Amino acid sequence: MIAKEKVVKATKQGMLDNVMRQFNNAADIIDLNSNIRKILEITNNELVVHFPVKMDNGEVEVFTGYRVQHNNALGPYKGGLRYHPTVDIDAARALAMWMTWKTSLAGLPYGGAKGGIQLDPSKYSSSELERITRRFTYALGDNIGPELDIPAPDVNTNPQTMAWILDTYMSTKAPAERSKNMHVVTGKPLGAGGSEGRDRATGYGVFLNIKFWALDKKITLKDKRFIVQGFGNVGYWTAHFLEKEGAKLVAVQDQFGCISNENGIAVEQLFDYTKANNGSILGFTNTTPIASKDFFSIDCDICIPAALGNQITEENAPLIKAYLIAEGANGPTDVNAEKILLKKGTDIIPDILCNSGGVICSYFEWLQNRNGEIWQLNEVLEKLEKKLEESFRKVIETSRKKDVDMRTAAFIIAIERLELAYVQRGIFP
């Protein structure tokens, strides 16, 4: 148990270290103004709340929630809320910073934030999770808001979570003001003001980035073998669209274990199976269970880490056979691991580009709520593809122009947009 805690702590510290090293690397290349660097190196606000919730058995349990707001030079803070045992202030800091770079790269009028509650949601009933969510929302109070800080789903949270947050937040406002606050969260259910396409936006975005990469390399995705770590919302939708393109899923890993079939795993059938098997992929027909430690060494063309941070490390990077890594998760690749992969000639589509489909579609939802509009699914997906293709092109062009990898190029674009905002606006007072 102590050893496991040390691993978790090291992972979270590693994520913060990674994002700072990525930032500093790009900042050095563009000779970022030293005063602006000082601002971007730190977070604006950090909120830690402790709140009691009555459990189904009548006992009271006290939870700890976090919300870190990194930067809002470009617009309101934006970022997900995750429910996971690894959530703490360092994890929230790292993820909030990544959100700042992600929204800036995408050209959105947002800053970056992140947060969540330190808990294992599988240990609580639906009614307990509702009370925990509502009490957390109340504890956050006016630290979130439709023009201040807009949360969204993340690991172990979903549209239902957002609906509870929306209802609780609106209940704290005067009746005449409630409808003006519909866009306090994004990723809501359709009936509660959500947007068509938001459910698949992140995974669809990962797929699109892989597609753009393949077009740039002048190769086809048909019959390409891919592996996915994490078969939640992002992993499933990415696999769904890749399979439609003719690619073949040959291995999947989730929190329960790992399965493989070199002849291909049917994505929709696996998804249906997990819904009937408590979310687990284990035991799916015509697959072979393999040790989770061997997942990244599986022979494939494309590797999609779509789970948690720091999964590709210095230890397993040399074993990776894929020639493309598409980061569906936030911070899945350690900085030292990335050096090994780049030296091998592996291409990496960085998280702040690869999984930005979610926040782009969140922006669309925010706009629809704000303007009282409802867009059709095809309209949302068309706008999403156009926005992502624009970002991908900029990253590829910057990468070639400055002779840097795609992550460094993405950071350069994101940081330069923030630098320009500070240069033009000045610093108060």
C-alpha positions as CSV (number, residue, x, y, z in Angstrom):
1,M,0.0,0.0,0.0
2,I,2.8,2.4,0.9
3,A,4.6,1.5,-2.4
4,K,1.5,2.2,-4.4
5,E,1.1,5.6,-2.7
6,K,4.7,6.5,-3.6
7,V,4.0,5.6,-7.3
8,V,0.8,7.7,-7.3
9,K,2.7,10.7,-5.7
10,A,5.6,10.3,-8.2
11,T,3.2,10.3,-11.1
12,K,1.4,13.5,-10.0
13,Q,4.7,15.3,-9.4
14,G,5.9,13.9,-12.7
15,M,3.0,15.5,-14.5
16,L,3.7,19.0,-13.1
17,D,7.4,18.5,-13.9
18,N,6.5,17.5,-17.4
19,V,4.3,20.4,-18.2
20,M,6.9,22.9,-16.8
21,R,9.7,21.3,-18.9
22,Q,7.5,21.4,-22.0
23,F,6.7,25.0,-21.4
24,N,10.3,26.0,-20.6
25,N,11.6,24.2,-23.7
26,A,9.3,26.1,-26.0
27,A,9.7,29.4,-24.1
28,D,13.5,29.2,-24.5
29,I,13.2,28.5,-28.3
30,I,11.1,31.7,-28.9
31,D,13.0,33.7,-26.3
32,L,9.8,34.5,-24.4
33,N,9.7,37.8,-22.6
34,S,11.0,37.2,-19.1
35,N,8.2,39.1,-17.4
36,I,5.5,37.2,-19.3
37,R,7.3,33.9,-18.5
38,K,7.0,34.7,-14.8
39,I,3.3,35.2,-15.1
40,L,2.7,32.0,-17.2
41,E,4.9,29.8,-14.8
42,I,2.4,30.2,-12.0
43,T,-1.3,29.7,-11.4
44,N,-3.7,32.6,-10.8
45,N,-5.9,31.0,-8.2
46,E,-6.0,27.7,-6.3
47,L,-9.0,26.6,-4.4
48,V,-9.1,23.7,-1.9
49,V,-12.5,22.9,-0.3
50,H,-13.4,20.4,2.4
51,F,-17.1,19.5,2.6
52,P,-19.2,17.0,4.5
53,V,-21.7,14.7,2.7
54,K,-24.2,12.3,4.3
55,M,-23.9,8.8,2.9
56,D,-26.7,6.3,2.2
57,N,-26.1,4.6,5.6
58,G,-26.5,7.9,7.5
59,E,-22.8,8.4,8.2
60,V,-21.1,11.6,7.2
61,E,-17.9,11.6,5.1
62,V,-15.7,14.6,4.4
63,F,-14.3,15.1,0.9
64,T,-11.6,17.3,-0.5
65,G,-12.2,19.1,-3.8
66,Y,-9.9,21.2,-5.9
67,R,-10.1,23.9,-8.6
68,V,-7.0,25.5,-10.0
69,Q,-7.3,28.5,-12.3
70,H,-4.0,28.9,-14.3
71,N,-4.5,31.8,-16.6
72,N,-7.4,33.9,-18.1
73,A,-5.6,36.4,-20.4
74,L,-7.5,35.1,-23.4
75,G,-10.9,34.6,-21.7
76,P,-12.8,32.7,-18.9
77,Y,-11.1,29.8,-17.3
78,K,-12.1,26.4,-18.9
79,G,-11.3,22.9,-17.9
80,G,-12.7,19.6,-16.7
81,L,-13.5,18.1,-13.3
82,R,-12.3,14.6,-12.6
83,Y,-13.2,12.2,-9.8
84,H,-10.2,10.0,-9.1
85,P,-8.0,9.0,-6.1
86,T,-5.0,10.8,-7.8
87,V,-6.6,14.2,-7.8
88,D,-4.7,16.7,-5.7
89,I,-3.3,20.2,-6.0
90,D,-0.2,19.3,-8.1
91,A,-2.3,17.2,-10.5
92,A,-4.8,20.1,-10.8
93,R,-2.0,22.6,-11.4
94,A,-0.4,20.5,-14.2
95,L,-3.8,19.8,-15.9
96,A,-4.8,23.5,-15.6
97,M,-1.6,24.6,-17.3
98,W,-2.2,22.1,-20.2
99,M,-5.7,23.5,-20.6
100,T,-4.2,27.0,-21.0
101,W,-2.0,25.9,-23.8
102,K,-4.8,23.7,-25.3
103,T,-7.3,26.5,-25.5
104,S,-4.7,29.0,-26.8
105,L,-3.5,26.6,-29.5
106,A,-7.1,26.0,-30.6
107,G,-7.7,29.8,-30.9
108,L,-10.5,29.8,-28.4
109,P,-11.4,32.7,-26.1
110,Y,-10.6,30.8,-23.0
111,G,-8.0,30.3,-20.4
112,G,-7.1,27.1,-18.5
113,A,-8.4,25.5,-15.3
114,K,-8.8,22.0,-13.8
115,G,-10.1,20.4,-10.7
116,G,-12.0,17.6,-9.2
117,I,-12.6,15.5,-6.1
118,Q,-10.2,13.0,-4.6
119,L,-12.3,9.8,-4.5
120,D,-12.9,6.5,-6.2
121,P,-16.4,6.9,-7.7
122,S,-16.9,3.1,-8.0
123,K,-17.2,3.0,-4.2
124,Y,-20.3,5.2,-4.1
125,S,-23.9,4.9,-5.1
126,S,-25.4,7.2,-7.8
127,S,-27.4,9.0,-5.1
128,E,-24.2,9.5,-3.0
129,L,-22.3,10.8,-6.1
130,E,-25.2,13.2,-6.7
131,R,-25.0,14.6,-3.2
132,I,-21.2,14.8,-3.4
133,T,-21.4,16.7,-6.7
134,R,-24.0,19.1,-5.5
135,R,-22.2,19.8,-2.3
136,F,-18.9,20.4,-4.1
137,T,-20.7,22.8,-6.5
138,Y,-22.1,24.7,-3.5
139,A,-18.6,24.8,-1.9
140,L,-17.1,26.2,-5.1
141,G,-19.7,29.0,-5.0
142,D,-19.0,32.0,-7.1
143,N,-15.5,30.7,-8.0
144,I,-17.1,29.2,-11.1
145,G,-19.5,31.0,-13.5
146,P,-20.5,31.2,-17.1
147,E,-18.2,34.2,-17.8
148,L,-15.6,33.3,-15.1
149,D,-14.8,29.5,-15.0
150,I,-16.6,26.9,-17.0
151,P,-16.1,23.2,-15.8
152,A,-16.7,20.2,-18.1
153,P,-16.5,16.4,-17.8
154,D,-13.2,14.7,-17.4
155,V,-12.0,11.3,-15.9
156,N,-15.0,9.5,-14.2
157,T,-17.4,12.5,-14.7
158,N,-20.0,12.7,-17.4
159,P,-23.1,14.6,-18.7
160,Q,-25.1,13.6,-15.6
161,T,-22.4,15.1,-13.4
162,M,-22.6,18.3,-15.3
163,A,-26.5,18.4,-15.1
164,W,-26.2,18.1,-11.2
165,I,-23.7,21.0,-11.2
166,L,-25.9,23.1,-13.5
167,D,-29.0,22.6,-11.4
168,T,-27.2,23.3,-8.1
169,Y,-25.5,26.4,-9.4
170,M,-28.7,27.8,-11.0
171,S,-30.6,27.1,-7.7
172,T,-28.2,29.6,-6.0
173,K,-29.3,32.4,-8.3
174,A,-32.4,34.5,-8.3
175,P,-35.2,33.0,-10.5
176,A,-35.0,35.8,-13.1
177,E,-31.2,35.2,-13.5
178,R,-31.2,31.4,-13.8
179,S,-31.6,31.0,-17.5
180,K,-28.6,33.3,-18.0
181,N,-26.4,30.8,-16.3
182,M,-27.1,27.8,-18.6
183,H,-23.5,27.9,-19.9
184,V,-21.8,27.6,-16.4
185,V,-20.8,24.1,-17.5
186,T,-20.4,22.3,-20.8
187,G,-20.7,18.6,-21.7
188,K,-24.3,18.6,-20.4
189,P,-27.0,16.1,-21.5
190,L,-29.0,17.3,-24.6
191,G,-32.1,17.9,-22.5
192,A,-30.3,20.1,-20.1
193,G,-28.8,22.4,-22.7
194,G,-26.0,20.2,-24.1
195,S,-24.8,20.2,-27.7
196,E,-25.1,17.5,-30.3
197,G,-21.8,15.8,-30.9
198,R,-20.2,16.7,-27.5
199,D,-20.3,13.1,-26.4
200,R,-18.0,12.0,-29.2
201,A,-16.0,15.3,-29.7
202,T,-12.8,14.3,-28.0
203,G,-12.5,10.9,-29.6
204,Y,-13.6,12.2,-32.9
205,G,-10.9,14.9,-32.6
206,V,-8.2,12.2,-31.8
207,F,-9.4,10.3,-34.9
208,L,-9.3,13.5,-37.1
209,N,-5.8,14.3,-36.0
210,I,-4.7,10.8,-36.9
211,K,-6.4,11.2,-40.3
212,F,-4.7,14.6,-40.9
213,W,-1.4,13.0,-40.0
214,A,-2.0,10.1,-42.4
215,L,-2.9,12.5,-45.2
216,D,0.2,14.6,-44.6
217,K,2.3,11.4,-44.7
218,K,0.4,10.3,-47.8
219,I,-0.6,7.0,-46.3
220,T,-3.9,5.2,-45.8
221,L,-5.4,4.2,-42.5
222,K,-7.0,1.1,-44.0
223,D,-5.7,-2.1,-42.4
224,K,-3.5,-0.1,-40.0
225,R,-3.3,-1.8,-36.6
226,F,-3.9,0.3,-33.5
227,I,-4.0,-0.2,-29.7
228,V,-6.0,1.8,-27.2
229,Q,-5.2,2.4,-23.5
230,G,-8.5,3.3,-21.8
231,F,-11.8,2.3,-23.3
232,G,-13.9,5.0,-21.8
233,N,-15.5,7.8,-23.8
234,V,-12.4,9.0,-25.6
235,G,-10.9,5.5,-26.3
236,Y,-14.2,4.1,-27.6
237,W,-15.1,6.9,-30.0
238,T,-11.5,7.1,-31.3
239,A,-11.6,3.3,-32.0
240,H,-15.1,3.7,-33.5
241,F,-14.1,6.2,-36.1
242,L,-10.8,4.4,-36.9
243,E,-12.6,1.2,-37.5
244,K,-15.0,2.9,-39.9
245,E,-11.9,4.1,-41.8
246,G,-10.8,0.5,-42.1
247,A,-8.2,0.4,-39.4
248,K,-8.0,-2.6,-37.0
249,L,-8.1,-2.6,-33.2
250,V,-5.7,-5.3,-32.0
251,A,-5.4,-4.6,-28.3
252,V,-7.1,-2.7,-25.5
253,Q,-6.1,-1.9,-21.9
254,D,-8.4,-0.6,-19.1
255,Q,-8.2,-0.5,-15.3
256,F,-9.2,-4.1,-15.2
257,G,-6.6,-5.6,-17.5
258,C,-5.6,-6.0,-21.1
259,I,-6.8,-8.1,-24.1
260,S,-5.6,-8.6,-27.6
261,N,-6.4,-10.3,-30.9
262,E,-4.0,-9.7,-33.8
263,N,-6.9,-10.4,-36.2
264,G,-8.9,-7.5,-34.8
265,I,-11.4,-6.7,-32.0
266,A,-14.9,-5.6,-33.0
267,V,-15.2,-2.1,-31.5
268,E,-19.0,-1.9,-31.2
269,Q,-19.3,-5.5,-29.8
270,L,-16.6,-4.7,-27.2
271,F,-18.4,-1.5,-26.2
272,D,-21.7,-3.4,-25.7
273,Y,-19.9,-6.1,-23.8
274,T,-18.3,-3.5,-21.3
275,K,-21.7,-2.0,-20.6
276,A,-23.0,-5.5,-19.6
277,N,-19.7,-6.3,-17.7
278,N,-19.4,-3.5,-15.2
279,G,-17.3,-1.5,-17.6
280,S,-14.6,-4.2,-17.9
281,I,-13.1,-5.4,-21.2
282,L,-11.9,-8.7,-19.6
283,G,-13.4,-11.9,-20.9
284,F,-14.5,-10.5,-24.3
285,T,-14.9,-13.2,-26.9
286,N,-12.1,-14.2,-29.2
287,T,-9.5,-12.2,-27.3
288,T,-6.4,-13.3,-25.3
289,P,-5.7,-11.7,-21.9
290,I,-2.1,-10.3,-21.6
291,A,-0.2,-8.7,-18.8
292,S,-0.8,-5.0,-18.6
293,K,3.0,-4.4,-18.4
294,D,3.3,-5.8,-21.9
295,F,0.6,-3.5,-23.4
296,F,2.9,-0.9,-25.0
297,S,5.2,-3.5,-26.5
298,I,2.4,-4.9,-28.7
299,D,3.1,-4.9,-32.4
300,C,1.0,-2.2,-34.0
301,D,1.1,0.9,-36.2
302,I,-0.7,3.4,-34.0
303,C,-0.8,3.7,-30.2
304,I,-3.5,5.7,-28.5
305,P,-3.0,6.4,-24.8
306,A,-6.5,7.6,-23.7
307,A,-6.4,7.0,-19.9
308,L,-4.3,8.8,-17.3
309,G,-1.1,10.8,-17.3
310,N,2.5,9.5,-17.3
311,Q,1.7,6.1,-18.8
312,I,4.5,6.1,-21.4
313,T,7.7,6.2,-19.4
314,E,11.5,5.9,-19.8
315,E,11.1,2.2,-19.0
316,N,8.5,1.2,-21.6
317,A,9.2,3.7,-24.3
318,P,12.0,1.6,-25.9
319,L,9.5,-1.3,-26.2
320,I,7.0,0.7,-28.3
321,K,6.7,-0.5,-31.8
322,A,4.1,2.0,-33.1
323,Y,5.3,4.7,-35.4
324,L,2.6,7.1,-34.3
325,I,1.4,7.9,-30.8
326,A,-1.8,9.9,-30.7
327,E,-2.4,11.3,-27.2
328,G,-6.0,11.0,-26.2
329,A,-5.2,11.5,-22.5
330,N,-3.6,14.6,-20.9
331,G,0.1,14.2,-20.3
332,P,0.4,10.5,-21.0
333,T,4.0,10.7,-22.2
334,D,6.9,11.5,-19.8
335,V,9.4,14.0,-21.1
336,N,12.3,11.5,-20.9
337,A,10.2,8.9,-22.7
338,E,9.4,11.4,-25.5
339,K,13.2,11.9,-26.1
340,I,13.6,8.1,-26.6
341,L,10.6,8.0,-29.0
342,L,11.6,10.9,-31.1
343,K,15.1,9.5,-31.4
344,K,13.5,6.3,-32.7
345,G,11.6,8.3,-35.3
346,T,8.2,7.9,-33.6
347,D,5.7,10.7,-34.4
348,I,3.7,12.0,-31.5
349,I,0.5,14.1,-31.9
350,P,0.6,16.0,-28.6
351,D,-2.3,16.1,-26.2
352,I,-2.9,19.8,-26.4
353,L,-3.6,19.3,-30.1
354,C,-4.8,15.7,-30.3
355,N,-7.5,15.7,-27.6
356,S,-8.6,19.3,-28.1
357,G,-11.8,18.3,-29.8
358,G,-13.6,18.1,-26.5
359,V,-12.9,21.7,-25.4
360,I,-13.6,23.0,-29.0
361,C,-17.0,21.4,-28.9
362,S,-17.5,22.7,-25.3
363,Y,-16.9,26.1,-26.8
364,F,-19.6,25.4,-29.4
365,E,-22.0,24.4,-26.6
366,W,-21.2,27.5,-24.6
367,L,-21.9,29.7,-27.7
368,Q,-25.2,27.9,-28.3
369,N,-26.3,28.4,-24.7
370,R,-25.1,32.0,-24.7
371,N,-26.9,32.9,-27.9
372,G,-30.0,30.8,-27.5
373,E,-29.2,28.6,-30.5
374,I,-29.3,24.9,-31.3
375,W,-27.0,23.4,-33.9
376,Q,-27.5,20.1,-35.7
377,L,-25.0,17.3,-35.4
378,N,-23.5,17.6,-38.9
379,E,-23.0,21.4,-38.3
380,V,-21.1,20.7,-35.1
381,L,-18.9,18.0,-36.6
382,E,-18.2,20.1,-39.7
383,K,-17.1,23.1,-37.6
384,L,-15.0,20.8,-35.3
385,E,-13.2,19.3,-38.3
386,K,-12.5,22.7,-39.8
387,K,-11.1,24.1,-36.5
388,L,-9.0,21.0,-35.8
389,E,-7.6,21.0,-39.4
390,E,-6.6,24.6,-39.0
391,S,-4.7,23.8,-35.7
392,F,-3.1,20.7,-37.2
393,R,-1.8,22.7,-40.2
394,K,-0.3,25.4,-38.0
395,V,1.5,22.8,-35.9
396,I,2.9,21.0,-38.9
397,E,4.0,24.2,-40.5
398,T,5.7,25.5,-37.3
399,S,7.3,22.1,-36.7
400,R,8.9,22.2,-40.2
401,K,9.8,25.9,-40.1
402,K,11.5,25.8,-36.7
403,D,12.7,22.2,-37.1
404,V,11.1,21.0,-33.9
405,D,8.8,18.1,-32.9
406,M,5.0,18.6,-33.0
407,R,4.7,19.1,-29.2
408,T,7.2,21.9,-29.2
409,A,5.6,23.5,-32.2
410,A,2.1,23.3,-30.5
411,F,3.5,25.0,-27.3
412,I,5.2,27.7,-29.4
413,I,2.0,28.6,-31.1
414,A,0.0,28.6,-27.8
415,I,2.6,30.6,-25.9
416,E,3.1,33.2,-28.6
417,R,-0.7,33.9,-28.7
418,L,-0.6,34.5,-24.9
419,E,2.6,36.6,-25.2
420,L,0.9,38.8,-27.8
421,A,-2.1,39.4,-25.6
422,Y,0.1,40.6,-22.7
423,V,2.2,42.8,-25.0
424,Q,-0.8,44.5,-26.5
425,R,-2.8,44.8,-23.3
426,G,0.0,45.6,-20.9
427,I,0.0,44.5,-17.2
428,F,-2.2,46.2,-14.6
429,P,-1.6,48.6,-13.0
